[in-house]
Amino acid sequence: MTRSESAERKAPGALYFPAGQASTRAGILWMLVATLLFVCQDSTARILLASCPPAEIAFARFFVHLVLVGAFLGWREPLLMCTRRPVLQMLRSSLLLGTTLFGLLALNVMPFLDFSAVAWVAPVLVTALSVWLLREKVGLRRWLSVFAGLAGVWIIVGQGGIDFSPLMAWPLLAALCNALYQIATRKLHTSDPALTTLFYSPLAGAIFCAALLPFVGVAPKAVDLALMFLLGSLGVASHFCMIRAFAAAPANIIAPFGYTALLWALLSGVVIFAEVPSLRTIIGAGLIVAAGLSIFLGVRPRRSV
């Protein structure tokens, strides 16, 4: 056993996320389940938008997440509620808030599959932003992939010209916040255990949306309360599955399977929302997927020492 492996096993939280013990096949299965849960989460939010404002839906999603994870940690390992980097944790949590609120606004004004496709441009944006925020080197092929992904977004949300309407702004802002959220997650990987980060993820959103409830909240029906609890539970489960996926196998192997979410989004759009994708959506989604796969498959996993 190497020193790094020994330290990882002794680190807080390693009991629940033992990286390197699961097979690559298990990691792929975890990722496939995570993508299905993410689409179920977005579908539930889309249904709730018919009767509840976005801020109330976001509060429910964050509050249930916070209660479930907080109760688990309080019971099993309370010390994991302490973080070494509180400012970065709250910044990351705020970015998740932006991703969620902008995503809900986007779901309110555009077809379900269109939103799902644009949301998956986030990994492409991570590549572009990593040059400045993570000091990573990006070659010509990856830059071409970035431009191809952005072209796919333009095809989906463009209105035949430069039109910065909500239809274009909300999904792009959601994808940008998601990309920054992923970069913040990378930075926290070496300082806090995964369960600590999972606990802090909904904190900023729960506080911010709670402050808005007296002004925008409506009395939810019983079915809405059930859907809100389901939404928060799906949020916890999807993030848990994604953490397990990336703990089991290298990111460049696991991440491309995330694009199966578009297949689930297509099915959900047709069956639940009766939305048939346009040719423009199919072409744009194809460009985004191709760009993401080009970036992921071109990354060589680092050898352990």
Residue pairs with C-beta under 8 A, 6 or more apart in sequence:
2 304
2 305
4 304
5 20
8 14
8 19
8 20
9 18
11 193
12 77
12 79
12 80
12 193
12 196
13 77
13 80
13 193
13 194
13 195
13 196
14 193
15 77
16 194
16 195
17 193
17 194
17 195
17 243
17 244
17 247
18 247
19 247
19 248
20 247
21 248
22 30
22 244
22 247
22 248
22 249
23 248
23 249
24 248
24 249
24 253
26 248
26 249
27 244
27 245
27 246
27 247
27 248
27 249
27 253
27 254
28 245
28 249
28 253
28 254
28 257
30 241
30 242
30 244
30 245
30 248
30 254
31 241
31 242
31 245
31 254
31 255
31 257
31 258
32 257
32 260
33 241
34 238
34 239
34 241
34 242
34 245
34 258
35 257
35 258
35 259
35 260
35 261
35 264
36 260
36 261
36 264
37 234
37 237
37 238
37 241
38 238
38 261
39 116
39 261
39 264
39 265
39 268
40 234
40 264
40 268
41 61
41 231
41 234
41 235
41 238
42 103
42 107
42 112
42 115
42 116
42 265
42 268
43 112
43 268
43 272
44 227
44 230
44 231
44 234
45 57
45 61
45 103
45 104
45 107
45 231
46 107
46 112
46 272
46 273
47 227
47 272
48 57
48 224
48 227
48 228
48 231
49 57
49 104
49 107
49 108
51 218
51 220
51 221
51 224
52 218
52 220
52 224
52 228
53 216
53 217
53 218
54 101
54 104
54 105
54 108
55 101
55 209
55 212
55 213
55 216
55 217
56 209
56 213
56 216
56 217
56 218
56 220
57 104
57 228
57 231
58 97
58 100
58 101
58 104
58 205
58 209
59 205
59 206
59 209
59 210
59 212
59 213
59 217
60 228
60 229
60 231
60 232
61 100
61 202
61 205
61 228
61 231
61 232
61 235
62 97
62 100
62 202
62 203
62 205
62 206
62 209
62 232
62 235
63 202
63 206
63 210
63 232
64 228
64 229
64 231
64 232
64 233
64 235
64 236
65 201
65 202
65 206
65 232
65 235
65 236
66 199
66 202
66 203
66 206
67 232
68 232
68 233
68 236
69 195
69 198
69 199
69 202
69 236
70 81
70 199
73 80
73 81
73 195
73 199
74 81
77 195
80 193
80 195
80 196
80 199
81 196
81 199
82 196
83 89
83 191
83 192
83 196
83 200
84 191
84 192
85 188
85 191
85 192
88 184
88 187
88 188
88 191
89 188
89 192
89 196
89 197
89 200
89 203
90 200
90 203
90 204
91 184
92 181
92 184
92 185
92 188
92 197
92 200
92 201
93 200
93 201
93 202
93 203
93 204
93 205
94 204
94 205
94 208
95 177
95 178
95 180
95 181
95 184
96 177
96 181
96 201
96 202
96 204
96 205
97 204
97 205
97 208
97 209
98 173
98 174
98 177
99 174
99 177
99 178
99 181
100 205
102 170
102 171
102 173
102 174
102 177
103 115
103 119
103 170
103 171
103 174
105 166
105 170
106 115
106 118
106 170
106 171
106 174
107 115
109 166
109 167
109 170
110 157
110 167
110 170
110 171
111 269
111 273
111 275
111 277
111 281
112 265
112 268
112 269
112 272
112 273
112 275
113 262
113 265
113 266
113 269
113 275
113 277
113 281
113 285
114 156
114 157
114 171
114 277
114 281
115 171
116 261
116 262
116 265
116 269
117 152
117 156
117 262
117 265
117 281
117 284
117 285
117 288
118 153
118 156
118 157
118 171
118 172
118 174
118 175
118 288
119 171
119 174
119 175
119 178
120 258
120 259
120 261
120 262
120 288
120 289
120 292
121 149
121 150
121 152
121 153
121 175
121 288
121 291
121 292
122 175
122 176
122 178
122 179
122 182
123 179
123 182
123 255
123 258
123 292
123 295
123 296
124 145
124 146
124 149
124 150
124 288
124 291
124 292
124 295
125 146
125 149
125 175
125 176
125 178
125 179
126 179
126 182
126 183
127 138
127 142
127 145
127 146
127 295
128 138
128 143
128 146
129 179
129 180
129 183
130 136
130 138
130 183
131 137
131 138
133 180
133 183
134 183
134 186
134 187
138 146
141 294
141 298
142 294
142 295
142 298
145 290
145 291
145 292
145 294
145 295
146 291
146 295
148 287
148 290
148 291
148 294
149 287
149 288
149 291
149 292
151 287
152 283
152 284
152 285
152 286
152 287
152 288
152 291
153 171
153 172
153 175
153 284
153 288
154 284
155 280
155 283
155 284
155 287
156 280
156 281
156 284
156 285
157 167
157 168
157 171
157 172
158 168
159 165
159 167
159 168
185 197
188 197
194 243
194 247
198 236
198 239
198 240
198 243
201 239
202 235
220 228
245 254
246 254
248 254
250 301
251 296
251 299
251 301
252 296
252 297
252 299
252 300
252 301
253 301
255 292
255 296
256 292
256 293
256 296
256 297
259 289
259 292
259 293
262 285
262 289
266 277
269 275
269 276
269 277
270 276
277 285
